[in-house]
Amino acid sequence: MTGVVCNLKLQQNNGFKEQMLRVKFLLVLFGLLWLAGCTPDYNWRELTVADDRAVVAFPARVQTEQRTLKADGIELVFSLTSAAVEQSVFSVGYAPLSPELDAAQTERLVRAFATALAARVGQPLAPQALSGDIFEIESVVGGQAARLMGRVLIHRGVLLQVVVSGPQKSLSKEHATEFMRSLVLR
């Protein structure tokens, strides 16, 4: 009879081991699925921009484009480095300025670029936009509440434009502010 009891205990023990193995497998599978769903939308990285005149933290991989623009009658080669997270765009644009431009011309360029940003969201220009400070504009774009934070300034012979914009539902004020404040001028 002891052989029957031992055999019964061994079968119960094997059943318990199989159940534990299934539980462990399910826990590992659940953990892997959870980790796969936790890919971060914001993966911050610092990059130098504007011909090494500034450093800024972008929240995702960047793309850089270059085109010729005409602003206030002045032709500029404008480079734009940007990253997108969901529907939000984080960008730094710059254009080297001719040393022949006087202070009045550079002020008009700052006004033209800042005005264009405000017009993009159908709002008037914020007064601090002309002094090189960070400004914020909230509006409705495409039926959605939208946020735009920007800064336009002249630094070491370069017009620099830093902008983050997107729907308020996906662009928190904290992420927008983090991007804008990450700018370090060199």
C-alpha positions in Angstrom: 0.0 0.0 0.0 2.9 2.4 0.7 3.9 2.0 -3.0 0.4 3.2 -4.1 0.6 6.1 -1.7 4.1 7.1 -2.9 2.9 6.8 -6.5 -0.1 8.9 -5.8 2.0 11.6 -4.1 4.4 11.5 -7.0 1.6 12.1 -9.5 0.2 14.9 -7.4 3.7 16.4 -7.2 4.2 16.2 -11.0 0.8 17.8 -11.5 1.8 20.7 -9.2 5.1 21.1 -11.0 3.2 21.3 -14.3 0.9 23.9 -12.9 3.8 25.9 -11.6 5.5 25.7 -14.9 2.4 26.9 -16.7 2.1 29.8 -14.2 5.7 30.8 -14.7 5.3 30.6 -18.5 2.2 32.8 -18.3 4.0 35.3 -16.0 6.9 35.5 -18.4 4.6 35.9 -21.4 2.6 38.6 -19.6 5.8 40.4 -18.7 7.1 40.4 -22.3 3.8 41.7 -23.6 3.7 44.4 -21.0 7.3 45.5 -21.9 6.5 45.5 -25.6 3.6 47.8 -25.0 5.8 50.2 -23.0 7.9 51.7 -25.7 8.5 55.3 -24.7 7.0 58.0 -27.0 9.6 60.5 -25.7 13.2 59.3 -26.0 15.1 62.5 -25.3 18.6 63.1 -26.8 20.8 66.2 -26.9 22.0 67.4 -30.3 24.1 70.3 -31.5 22.3 72.5 -34.0 22.8 75.8 -35.8 26.4 75.1 -36.8 27.4 74.2 -33.2 26.0 77.4 -31.9 23.4 75.7 -29.7 22.4 72.4 -28.1 18.9 71.2 -27.7 17.2 68.0 -26.4 14.9 66.4 -29.0 12.3 63.8 -27.9 12.8 61.5 -30.9 15.0 60.8 -33.9 15.5 63.9 -36.0 15.4 64.8 -39.7 17.1 67.9 -41.2 16.0 69.8 -44.3 17.3 72.9 -46.0 15.7 75.4 -48.3 16.1 78.9 -49.5 13.6 81.4 -48.0 12.9 85.1 -48.6 11.9 87.1 -45.6 11.6 90.9 -45.5 13.3 91.0 -48.9 16.4 89.1 -47.6 17.2 85.7 -49.1 18.2 83.1 -46.4 19.4 79.5 -46.5 17.2 78.0 -43.8 18.0 74.6 -42.2 15.3 72.9 -40.1 16.0 70.0 -37.7 12.8 68.4 -36.4 11.4 65.4 -34.6 7.8 64.3 -34.3 6.0 62.5 -31.5 2.5 61.5 -32.4 1.0 64.7 -33.9 3.5 67.1 -32.2 6.5 68.6 -34.0 9.6 69.8 -32.2 12.0 71.8 -34.4 15.0 74.1 -34.5 15.6 76.2 -37.6 18.4 78.5 -38.3 19.8 80.7 -41.1 23.3 82.2 -41.2 23.0 86.0 -41.6 25.1 88.2 -43.8 27.5 90.4 -41.7 26.3 93.3 -43.9 22.8 93.2 -42.3 22.2 96.1 -39.8 20.3 95.9 -36.5 17.1 97.2 -38.1 17.2 94.4 -40.7 17.8 91.7 -38.2 15.0 93.0 -36.0 12.6 92.9 -39.0 13.7 89.3 -39.7 12.9 88.3 -36.1 9.5 90.0 -36.4 8.8 88.3 -39.7 9.6 84.8 -38.4 7.7 85.3 -35.1 4.7 86.8 -37.0 4.7 83.8 -39.3 4.5 81.4 -36.3 1.6 83.3 -34.8 -0.2 83.5 -38.2 0.2 79.7 -38.6 -2.2 79.2 -35.7 -4.3 82.3 -36.5 -3.3 84.3 -33.4 -1.8 87.7 -32.9 1.9 88.0 -32.1 2.8 87.8 -28.4 4.9 90.9 -27.3 7.7 88.8 -25.7 8.2 87.1 -29.1 10.2 90.1 -30.3 12.6 90.1 -27.4 13.9 86.6 -28.0 12.0 85.1 -25.1 9.8 82.0 -25.1 6.2 82.7 -26.0 3.2 80.4 -26.0 0.1 80.6 -28.2 -3.0 78.4 -27.6 -5.6 78.1 -30.3 -7.9 75.8 -32.1 -6.6 74.1 -35.3 -8.7 71.6 -37.2 -11.3 71.6 -34.4 -8.7 70.6 -31.8 -7.2 72.7 -29.0 -3.6 73.3 -30.0 -0.4 74.6 -28.4 2.5 76.4 -29.9 5.6 77.4 -28.0 8.3 79.3 -29.8 11.4 81.5 -29.6 13.0 83.5 -32.3 16.4 85.2 -31.7 19.7 86.3 -33.3 22.7 84.5 -31.8 26.3 84.8 -33.1 25.3 85.8 -36.6 22.5 83.3 -37.0 18.7 83.7 -36.9 17.5 80.9 -34.6 13.9 79.7 -34.4 12.9 77.1 -31.8 9.3 75.8 -32.1 7.1 73.0 -30.6 3.5 72.6 -31.7 0.7 70.1 -31.6 -2.7 69.2 -30.2 -3.0 69.8 -26.5 -4.3 66.3 -26.0 -1.0 64.8 -27.1 1.4 67.7 -26.4 1.6 68.4 -22.7 2.8 71.8 -21.5 5.5 69.9 -19.5 7.0 68.3 -22.6 6.7 71.5 -24.6 8.4 73.5 -21.8 11.1 70.8 -21.4 12.0 71.1 -25.1 12.0 74.9 -25.1 14.1 75.1 -21.9 16.6 72.5 -23.1 18.1 75.1 -25.6 21.6 76.0 -24.5 23.3 78.7 -26.6 27.1 78.4 -27.2 
